[in-house]
Amino acid sequence: MKKLHVIMLTLLMLLVGVVSINAKDKKEEPVQCVITLQNGDKVSGYIFNVKTTKVMASMYGQNVIALQTLFVSPSMTGKITKYTADDVKEFEVTVEGKTMKFLSLYTTKVFTMPKDLKPTNHRYFWQVAYEGKDVIGLLSPTIDRSYNPWTGTKIEESIAFSYCLKGDNVAVTYFVPESGSRAWPKKTLRMCFERFPKMDEYLESDAFSLKDMKKHPLGLLRVLERKLK
């Protein structure tokens, strides 16, 4: 989990740190990107600004902080063009020598079942954390606010784990770590993989450990990869 937090910290730096480029801070390294549009065309340049939004993870209730818009210039002094996730198929950025890939995907609409893959009205960018033969694992930062009259407002920041199959255009969020307890965590997890009968059998079997899954959430996608064979 610590390694994943480092990855997400880098992502958050991308979301808010590149804004300082607008202030002509020469100490700030520009964020290089390569964008693949929905029509297949590629655009190379620098990210000058980004726009995020909050999207509810349908089975968990937390808000996923989703990257939605990029403001890109072909050079440090060129014209800035706005690209939304609806315009883009995927993009890559290079930060301090590390390349990160983001896919443009819908997420499951609130109050719908994950198995139905009913998409939201717009796409969002999702950071790729695992890529197998058939399964792609995705990460997003999350934030949850709750109020207790005795202790006040509590803010929880975490990482949402999502997945999609290659060829899908909808991301399913299957796990959001929480400090508090959630009723029926295993049932919620099963609903996120309900469209895969062999996976549902695994989640019900003694071979599955909820405790171990919480330590290594992406490992569950490796299991899904095997169950799809």
ChimeraX commands (.cxc) that place a marker at each C-alpha (Angstrom):
marker #1 position 0.00,0.00,0.00 radius 0.5
marker #1 position 2.85,2.41,0.70 radius 0.5
marker #1 position 4.07,2.14,-2.90 radius 0.5
marker #1 position 0.58,2.92,-4.15 radius 0.5
marker #1 position 0.40,5.99,-1.94 radius 0.5
marker #1 position 3.63,7.20,-3.53 radius 0.5
marker #1 position 2.10,6.70,-6.98 radius 0.5
marker #1 position -1.01,8.64,-6.02 radius 0.5
marker #1 position 1.06,11.40,-4.45 radius 0.5
marker #1 position 2.78,11.77,-7.81 radius 0.5
marker #1 position -0.65,11.92,-9.46 radius 0.5
marker #1 position -1.84,14.63,-7.07 radius 0.5
marker #1 position 1.30,16.62,-7.81 radius 0.5
marker #1 position 0.38,16.36,-11.46 radius 0.5
marker #1 position -3.16,17.58,-10.80 radius 0.5
marker #1 position -2.19,20.66,-8.83 radius 0.5
marker #1 position 1.52,21.20,-9.44 radius 0.5
marker #1 position 1.45,21.93,-13.15 radius 0.5
marker #1 position -0.66,25.02,-12.49 radius 0.5
marker #1 position 2.49,26.77,-11.31 radius 0.5
marker #1 position 3.79,26.64,-14.88 radius 0.5
marker #1 position 1.27,29.35,-15.69 radius 0.5
marker #1 position 3.12,31.58,-13.28 radius 0.5
marker #1 position 6.28,31.13,-15.42 radius 0.5
marker #1 position 8.11,29.44,-12.58 radius 0.5
marker #1 position 11.29,28.38,-14.38 radius 0.5
marker #1 position 12.20,26.08,-11.49 radius 0.5
marker #1 position 9.17,23.93,-12.28 radius 0.5
marker #1 position 9.78,21.27,-14.90 radius 0.5
marker #1 position 7.09,21.21,-17.62 radius 0.5
marker #1 position 4.91,18.12,-17.75 radius 0.5
marker #1 position 5.30,16.47,-21.13 radius 0.5
marker #1 position 2.39,14.52,-22.55 radius 0.5
marker #1 position 1.36,12.48,-25.55 radius 0.5
marker #1 position -2.39,12.42,-26.17 radius 0.5
marker #1 position -4.23,9.94,-28.36 radius 0.5
marker #1 position -7.57,11.35,-29.49 radius 0.5
marker #1 position -10.69,9.28,-30.06 radius 0.5
marker #1 position -10.08,9.42,-33.84 radius 0.5
marker #1 position -6.56,8.00,-33.38 radius 0.5
marker #1 position -4.66,11.24,-33.96 radius 0.5
marker #1 position -1.77,11.94,-31.58 radius 0.5
marker #1 position -0.91,15.26,-29.96 radius 0.5
marker #1 position 2.39,15.92,-28.19 radius 0.5
marker #1 position 2.99,18.87,-25.92 radius 0.5
marker #1 position 2.97,20.21,-22.38 radius 0.5
marker #1 position 0.19,20.28,-19.81 radius 0.5
marker #1 position -0.33,23.81,-18.52 radius 0.5
marker #1 position -3.43,23.19,-16.43 radius 0.5
marker #1 position -5.99,20.53,-15.53 radius 0.5
marker #1 position -9.55,20.40,-14.28 radius 0.5
marker #1 position -10.89,17.77,-11.89 radius 0.5
marker #1 position -14.37,16.83,-10.74 radius 0.5
marker #1 position -15.89,14.54,-8.13 radius 0.5
marker #1 position -17.65,11.36,-9.24 radius 0.5
marker #1 position -19.40,9.04,-6.82 radius 0.5
marker #1 position -18.21,5.44,-6.73 radius 0.5
marker #1 position -21.61,3.81,-7.13 radius 0.5
marker #1 position -21.15,0.87,-4.74 radius 0.5
marker #1 position -19.24,2.72,-2.03 radius 0.5
marker #1 position -20.62,6.25,-1.79 radius 0.5
marker #1 position -17.22,8.00,-1.69 radius 0.5
marker #1 position -16.32,10.68,-4.16 radius 0.5
marker #1 position -13.63,9.71,-6.64 radius 0.5
marker #1 position -11.51,12.70,-7.64 radius 0.5
marker #1 position -11.53,12.36,-11.40 radius 0.5
marker #1 position -9.32,14.17,-13.88 radius 0.5
marker #1 position -11.63,15.48,-16.59 radius 0.5
marker #1 position -9.93,18.20,-18.67 radius 0.5
marker #1 position -6.41,18.93,-19.91 radius 0.5
marker #1 position -5.10,22.27,-21.15 radius 0.5
marker #1 position -2.22,21.53,-23.50 radius 0.5
marker #1 position 0.20,23.52,-25.62 radius 0.5
marker #1 position 2.52,22.08,-28.30 radius 0.5
marker #1 position 5.34,24.23,-26.84 radius 0.5
marker #1 position 6.09,26.35,-23.78 radius 0.5
marker #1 position 4.92,29.47,-25.65 radius 0.5
marker #1 position 2.32,28.01,-28.02 radius 0.5
marker #1 position -1.46,28.27,-28.06 radius 0.5
marker #1 position -3.24,26.30,-25.32 radius 0.5
marker #1 position -5.94,23.85,-26.42 radius 0.5
marker #1 position -8.57,22.29,-24.16 radius 0.5
marker #1 position -9.09,18.53,-24.29 radius 0.5
marker #1 position -11.80,16.79,-22.29 radius 0.5
marker #1 position -11.87,13.08,-21.50 radius 0.5
marker #1 position -14.69,12.78,-24.05 radius 0.5
marker #1 position -12.24,13.93,-26.75 radius 0.5
marker #1 position -9.37,11.65,-25.71 radius 0.5
marker #1 position -8.80,7.88,-25.87 radius 0.5
marker #1 position -5.70,7.87,-23.61 radius 0.5
marker #1 position -2.68,9.95,-22.69 radius 0.5
marker #1 position 0.73,9.54,-21.13 radius 0.5
marker #1 position 2.71,11.99,-19.02 radius 0.5
marker #1 position 6.32,11.97,-17.93 radius 0.5
marker #1 position 7.03,13.32,-14.45 radius 0.5
marker #1 position 10.60,13.22,-13.12 radius 0.5
marker #1 position 11.45,10.50,-15.63 radius 0.5
marker #1 position 8.45,8.34,-14.69 radius 0.5
marker #1 position 5.81,7.68,-17.36 radius 0.5
marker #1 position 2.19,7.32,-16.28 radius 0.5
marker #1 position -0.66,6.21,-18.52 radius 0.5
marker #1 position -4.27,7.36,-18.23 radius 0.5
marker #1 position -7.30,5.88,-19.99 radius 0.5
marker #1 position -10.46,7.76,-20.87 radius 0.5
marker #1 position -13.40,5.72,-19.54 radius 0.5
marker #1 position -16.92,6.13,-18.28 radius 0.5
marker #1 position -17.76,4.90,-14.80 radius 0.5
marker #1 position -20.87,3.07,-13.65 radius 0.5
marker #1 position -23.86,5.32,-13.18 radius 0.5
marker #1 position -24.98,5.90,-9.58 radius 0.5
marker #1 position -27.81,3.62,-8.37 radius 0.5
marker #1 position -27.06,1.00,-11.01 radius 0.5
marker #1 position -25.47,-2.44,-10.69 radius 0.5
marker #1 position -21.86,-2.84,-11.84 radius 0.5
marker #1 position -22.75,-5.94,-13.89 radius 0.5
marker #1 position -24.95,-3.80,-16.14 radius 0.5
marker #1 position -22.08,-1.42,-17.04 radius 0.5
marker #1 position -24.47,1.52,-17.46 radius 0.5
marker #1 position -22.17,4.45,-18.26 radius 0.5
marker #1 position -22.16,7.96,-16.87 radius 0.5
marker #1 position -22.87,10.85,-19.24 radius 0.5
marker #1 position -19.19,11.75,-19.56 radius 0.5
marker #1 position -15.80,10.07,-19.57 radius 0.5
marker #1 position -13.02,10.62,-17.03 radius 0.5
marker #1 position -9.29,9.88,-16.94 radius 0.5
marker #1 position -8.11,6.88,-14.89 radius 0.5
marker #1 position -4.50,6.09,-14.01 radius 0.5
marker #1 position -3.38,2.62,-15.14 radius 0.5
marker #1 position -1.78,0.66,-12.28 radius 0.5
marker #1 position -2.02,-2.90,-13.66 radius 0.5
marker #1 position -2.30,-4.16,-17.21 radius 0.5
marker #1 position -2.72,-7.85,-17.89 radius 0.5
marker #1 position -3.77,-9.74,-20.99 radius 0.5
marker #1 position -7.48,-9.04,-20.51 radius 0.5
marker #1 position -7.80,-6.94,-17.33 radius 0.5
marker #1 position -6.73,-3.37,-16.56 radius 0.5
marker #1 position -6.41,-2.06,-12.99 radius 0.5
marker #1 position -7.01,1.62,-12.31 radius 0.5
marker #1 position -6.35,4.03,-9.44 radius 0.5
marker #1 position -8.03,7.26,-8.37 radius 0.5
marker #1 position -7.72,9.44,-5.25 radius 0.5
marker #1 position -10.88,9.66,-3.14 radius 0.5
marker #1 position -12.20,11.86,-0.37 radius 0.5
marker #1 position -15.06,11.21,2.03 radius 0.5
marker #1 position -16.56,13.64,4.53 radius 0.5
marker #1 position -18.76,12.55,7.42 radius 0.5
marker #1 position -20.16,14.54,10.33 radius 0.5
marker #1 position -20.48,13.44,13.95 radius 0.5
marker #1 position -22.13,15.88,16.43 radius 0.5
marker #1 position -19.62,14.86,19.11 radius 0.5
marker #1 position -16.39,14.74,17.12 radius 0.5
marker #1 position -17.18,17.12,14.26 radius 0.5
marker #1 position -16.40,16.68,10.57 radius 0.5
marker #1 position -14.17,13.75,9.63 radius 0.5
marker #1 position -12.31,13.74,6.31 radius 0.5
marker #1 position -10.94,10.50,4.91 radius 0.5
marker #1 position -8.55,10.50,1.97 radius 0.5
marker #1 position -7.81,7.22,0.27 radius 0.5
marker #1 position -7.29,5.46,-3.06 radius 0.5
marker #1 position -10.08,3.89,-5.09 radius 0.5
marker #1 position -9.29,0.69,-6.98 radius 0.5
marker #1 position -11.19,0.13,-10.21 radius 0.5
marker #1 position -10.97,-2.19,-13.19 radius 0.5
marker #1 position -12.15,-2.73,-16.72 radius 0.5
marker #1 position -11.69,-5.43,-19.32 radius 0.5
marker #1 position -9.78,-4.55,-22.45 radius 0.5
marker #1 position -12.39,-3.41,-24.94 radius 0.5
marker #1 position -14.73,-2.09,-22.23 radius 0.5
marker #1 position -15.34,1.64,-21.96 radius 0.5
marker #1 position -16.70,1.60,-18.37 radius 0.5
marker #1 position -14.58,1.46,-15.21 radius 0.5
marker #1 position -15.97,-0.41,-12.17 radius 0.5
marker #1 position -14.73,0.71,-8.76 radius 0.5
marker #1 position -14.44,-2.45,-6.66 radius 0.5
marker #1 position -12.61,-1.37,-3.52 radius 0.5
marker #1 position -12.19,1.83,-1.49 radius 0.5
marker #1 position -10.16,1.42,1.72 radius 0.5
marker #1 position -11.93,2.82,4.75 radius 0.5
marker #1 position -10.95,3.38,8.35 radius 0.5
marker #1 position -14.50,2.72,9.47 radius 0.5
marker #1 position -16.43,-0.51,9.02 radius 0.5
marker #1 position -18.85,-1.00,6.14 radius 0.5
marker #1 position -21.74,-3.39,6.36 radius 0.5
marker #1 position -21.47,-6.41,4.07 radius 0.5
marker #1 position -18.03,-5.60,2.53 radius 0.5
marker #1 position -17.79,-9.04,0.93 radius 0.5
marker #1 position -21.26,-8.78,-0.58 radius 0.5
marker #1 position -20.38,-5.39,-2.05 radius 0.5
marker #1 position -17.22,-6.85,-3.55 radius 0.5
marker #1 position -19.14,-9.76,-5.05 radius 0.5
marker #1 position -21.56,-7.37,-6.74 radius 0.5
marker #1 position -18.62,-5.62,-8.39 radius 0.5
marker #1 position -17.59,-8.92,-10.06 radius 0.5
marker #1 position -21.05,-10.44,-10.43 radius 0.5
marker #1 position -20.80,-10.74,-14.22 radius 0.5
marker #1 position -18.02,-13.31,-13.83 radius 0.5
marker #1 position -19.49,-16.56,-12.36 radius 0.5
marker #1 position -16.08,-18.13,-11.65 radius 0.5
marker #1 position -14.98,-14.98,-9.83 radius 0.5
marker #1 position -18.14,-15.01,-7.72 radius 0.5
marker #1 position -17.41,-18.63,-6.75 radius 0.5
marker #1 position -13.88,-17.65,-5.74 radius 0.5
marker #1 position -15.06,-14.75,-3.57 radius 0.5
marker #1 position -17.41,-17.15,-1.77 radius 0.5
marker #1 position -14.76,-19.82,-1.27 radius 0.5
marker #1 position -12.27,-20.32,1.57 radius 0.5
marker #1 position -9.46,-19.50,-0.88 radius 0.5
marker #1 position -10.45,-15.83,-0.73 radius 0.5
marker #1 position -9.26,-13.70,2.18 radius 0.5
marker #1 position -10.81,-10.25,2.59 radius 0.5
marker #1 position -7.96,-9.30,4.92 radius 0.5
marker #1 position -5.32,-10.21,2.35 radius 0.5
marker #1 position -7.23,-8.47,-0.44 radius 0.5
marker #1 position -7.23,-5.23,1.54 radius 0.5
marker #1 position -3.43,-5.43,1.75 radius 0.5
marker #1 position -3.03,-6.12,-1.98 radius 0.5
marker #1 position -6.18,-4.95,-3.83 radius 0.5
marker #1 position -4.63,-5.22,-7.28 radius 0.5
marker #1 position -3.89,-8.89,-6.63 radius 0.5
marker #1 position -7.61,-9.57,-7.02 radius 0.5
marker #1 position -7.35,-8.54,-10.66 radius 0.5
marker #1 position -4.65,-11.13,-11.25 radius 0.5
marker #1 position -7.11,-13.71,-9.94 radius 0.5
marker #1 position -9.77,-12.36,-12.32 radius 0.5
marker #1 position -7.27,-12.72,-15.17 radius 0.5
marker #1 position -6.88,-16.43,-14.37 radius 0.5
marker #1 position -10.63,-16.96,-13.99 radius 0.5
marker #1 position -11.27,-15.55,-17.46 radius 0.5
marker #1 position -9.19,-18.27,-19.13 radius 0.5
marker link #1:1,2 radius 0.2
marker link #1:2,3 radius 0.2
marker link #1:3,4 radius 0.2
marker link #1:4,5 radius 0.2
marker link #1:5,6 radius 0.2
marker link #1:6,7 radius 0.2
marker link #1:7,8 radius 0.2
marker link #1:8,9 radius 0.2
marker link #1:9,10 radius 0.2
marker link #1:10,11 radius 0.2
marker link #1:11,12 radius 0.2
marker link #1:12,13 radius 0.2
marker link #1:13,14 radius 0.2
marker link #1:14,15 radius 0.2
marker link #1:15,16 radius 0.2
marker link #1:16,17 radius 0.2
marker link #1:17,18 radius 0.2
marker link #1:18,19 radius 0.2
marker link #1:19,20 radius 0.2
marker link #1:20,21 radius 0.2
marker link #1:21,22 radius 0.2
marker link #1:22,23 radius 0.2
marker link #1:23,24 radius 0.2
marker link #1:24,25 radius 0.2
marker link #1:25,26 radius 0.2
marker link #1:26,27 radius 0.2
marker link #1:27,28 radius 0.2
marker link #1:28,29 radius 0.2
marker link #1:29,30 radius 0.2
marker link #1:30,31 radius 0.2
marker link #1:31,32 radius 0.2
marker link #1:32,33 radius 0.2
marker link #1:33,34 radius 0.2
marker link #1:34,35 radius 0.2
marker link #1:35,36 radius 0.2
marker link #1:36,37 radius 0.2
marker link #1:37,38 radius 0.2
marker link #1:38,39 radius 0.2
marker link #1:39,40 radius 0.2
marker link #1:40,41 radius 0.2
marker link #1:41,42 radius 0.2
marker link #1:42,43 radius 0.2
marker link #1:43,44 radius 0.2
marker link #1:44,45 radius 0.2
marker link #1:45,46 radius 0.2
marker link #1:46,47 radius 0.2
marker link #1:47,48 radius 0.2
marker link #1:48,49 radius 0.2
marker link #1:49,50 radius 0.2
marker link #1:50,51 radius 0.2
marker link #1:51,52 radius 0.2
marker link #1:52,53 radius 0.2
marker link #1:53,54 radius 0.2
marker link #1:54,55 radius 0.2
marker link #1:55,56 radius 0.2
marker link #1:56,57 radius 0.2
marker link #1:57,58 radius 0.2
marker link #1:58,59 radius 0.2
marker link #1:59,60 radius 0.2
marker link #1:60,61 radius 0.2
marker link #1:61,62 radius 0.2
marker link #1:62,63 radius 0.2
marker link #1:63,64 radius 0.2
marker link #1:64,65 radius 0.2
marker link #1:65,66 radius 0.2
marker link #1:66,67 radius 0.2
marker link #1:67,68 radius 0.2
marker link #1:68,69 radius 0.2
marker link #1:69,70 radius 0.2
marker link #1:70,71 radius 0.2
marker link #1:71,72 radius 0.2
marker link #1:72,73 radius 0.2
marker link #1:73,74 radius 0.2
marker link #1:74,75 radius 0.2
marker link #1:75,76 radius 0.2
marker link #1:76,77 radius 0.2
marker link #1:77,78 radius 0.2
marker link #1:78,79 radius 0.2
marker link #1:79,80 radius 0.2
marker link #1:80,81 radius 0.2
marker link #1:81,82 radius 0.2
marker link #1:82,83 radius 0.2
marker link #1:83,84 radius 0.2
marker link #1:84,85 radius 0.2
marker link #1:85,86 radius 0.2
marker link #1:86,87 radius 0.2
marker link #1:87,88 radius 0.2
marker link #1:88,89 radius 0.2
marker link #1:89,90 radius 0.2
marker link #1:90,91 radius 0.2
marker link #1:91,92 radius 0.2
marker link #1:92,93 radius 0.2
marker link #1:93,94 radius 0.2
marker link #1:94,95 radius 0.2
marker link #1:95,96 radius 0.2
marker link #1:96,97 radius 0.2
marker link #1:97,98 radius 0.2
marker link #1:98,99 radius 0.2
marker link #1:99,100 radius 0.2
marker link #1:100,101 radius 0.2
marker link #1:101,102 radius 0.2
marker link #1:102,103 radius 0.2
marker link #1:103,104 radius 0.2
marker link #1:104,105 radius 0.2
marker link #1:105,106 radius 0.2
marker link #1:106,107 radius 0.2
marker link #1:107,108 radius 0.2
marker link #1:108,109 radius 0.2
marker link #1:109,110 radius 0.2
marker link #1:110,111 radius 0.2
marker link #1:111,112 radius 0.2
marker link #1:112,113 radius 0.2
marker link #1:113,114 radius 0.2
marker link #1:114,115 radius 0.2
marker link #1:115,116 radius 0.2
marker link #1:116,117 radius 0.2
marker link #1:117,118 radius 0.2
marker link #1:118,119 radius 0.2
marker link #1:119,120 radius 0.2
marker link #1:120,121 radius 0.2
marker link #1:121,122 radius 0.2
marker link #1:122,123 radius 0.2
marker link #1:123,124 radius 0.2
marker link #1:124,125 radius 0.2
marker link #1:125,126 radius 0.2
marker link #1:126,127 radius 0.2
marker link #1:127,128 radius 0.2
marker link #1:128,129 radius 0.2
marker link #1:129,130 radius 0.2
marker link #1:130,131 radius 0.2
marker link #1:131,132 radius 0.2
marker link #1:132,133 radius 0.2
marker link #1:133,134 radius 0.2
marker link #1:134,135 radius 0.2
marker link #1:135,136 radius 0.2
marker link #1:136,137 radius 0.2
marker link #1:137,138 radius 0.2
marker link #1:138,139 radius 0.2
marker link #1:139,140 radius 0.2
marker link #1:140,141 radius 0.2
marker link #1:141,142 radius 0.2
marker link #1:142,143 radius 0.2
marker link #1:143,144 radius 0.2
marker link #1:144,145 radius 0.2
marker link #1:145,146 radius 0.2
marker link #1:146,147 radius 0.2
marker link #1:147,148 radius 0.2
marker link #1:148,149 radius 0.2
marker link #1:149,150 radius 0.2
marker link #1:150,151 radius 0.2
marker link #1:151,152 radius 0.2
marker link #1:152,153 radius 0.2
marker link #1:153,154 radius 0.2
marker link #1:154,155 radius 0.2
marker link #1:155,156 radius 0.2
marker link #1:156,157 radius 0.2
marker link #1:157,158 radius 0.2
marker link #1:158,159 radius 0.2
marker link #1:159,160 radius 0.2
marker link #1:160,161 radius 0.2
marker link #1:161,162 radius 0.2
marker link #1:162,163 radius 0.2
marker link #1:163,164 radius 0.2
marker link #1:164,165 radius 0.2
marker link #1:165,166 radius 0.2
marker link #1:166,167 radius 0.2
marker link #1:167,168 radius 0.2
marker link #1:168,169 radius 0.2
marker link #1:169,170 radius 0.2
marker link #1:170,171 radius 0.2
marker link #1:171,172 radius 0.2
marker link #1:172,173 radius 0.2
marker link #1:173,174 radius 0.2
marker link #1:174,175 radius 0.2
marker link #1:175,176 radius 0.2
marker link #1:176,177 radius 0.2
marker link #1:177,178 radius 0.2
marker link #1:178,179 radius 0.2
marker link #1:179,180 radius 0.2
marker link #1:180,181 radius 0.2
marker link #1:181,182 radius 0.2
marker link #1:182,183 radius 0.2
marker link #1:183,184 radius 0.2
marker link #1:184,185 radius 0.2
marker link #1:185,186 radius 0.2
marker link #1:186,187 radius 0.2
marker link #1:187,188 radius 0.2
marker link #1:188,189 radius 0.2
marker link #1:189,190 radius 0.2
marker link #1:190,191 radius 0.2
marker link #1:191,192 radius 0.2
marker link #1:192,193 radius 0.2
marker link #1:193,194 radius 0.2
marker link #1:194,195 radius 0.2
marker link #1:195,196 radius 0.2
marker link #1:196,197 radius 0.2
marker link #1:197,198 radius 0.2
marker link #1:198,199 radius 0.2
marker link #1:199,200 radius 0.2
marker link #1:200,201 radius 0.2
marker link #1:201,202 radius 0.2
marker link #1:202,203 radius 0.2
marker link #1:203,204 radius 0.2
marker link #1:204,205 radius 0.2
marker link #1:205,206 radius 0.2
marker link #1:206,207 radius 0.2
marker link #1:207,208 radius 0.2
marker link #1:208,209 radius 0.2
marker link #1:209,210 radius 0.2
marker link #1:210,211 radius 0.2
marker link #1:211,212 radius 0.2
marker link #1:212,213 radius 0.2
marker link #1:213,214 radius 0.2
marker link #1:214,215 radius 0.2
marker link #1:215,216 radius 0.2
marker link #1:216,217 radius 0.2
marker link #1:217,218 radius 0.2
marker link #1:218,219 radius 0.2
marker link #1:219,220 radius 0.2
marker link #1:220,221 radius 0.2
marker link #1:221,222 radius 0.2
marker link #1:222,223 radius 0.2
marker link #1:223,224 radius 0.2
marker link #1:224,225 radius 0.2
marker link #1:225,226 radius 0.2
marker link #1:226,227 radius 0.2
marker link #1:227,228 radius 0.2
marker link #1:228,229 radius 0.2
view
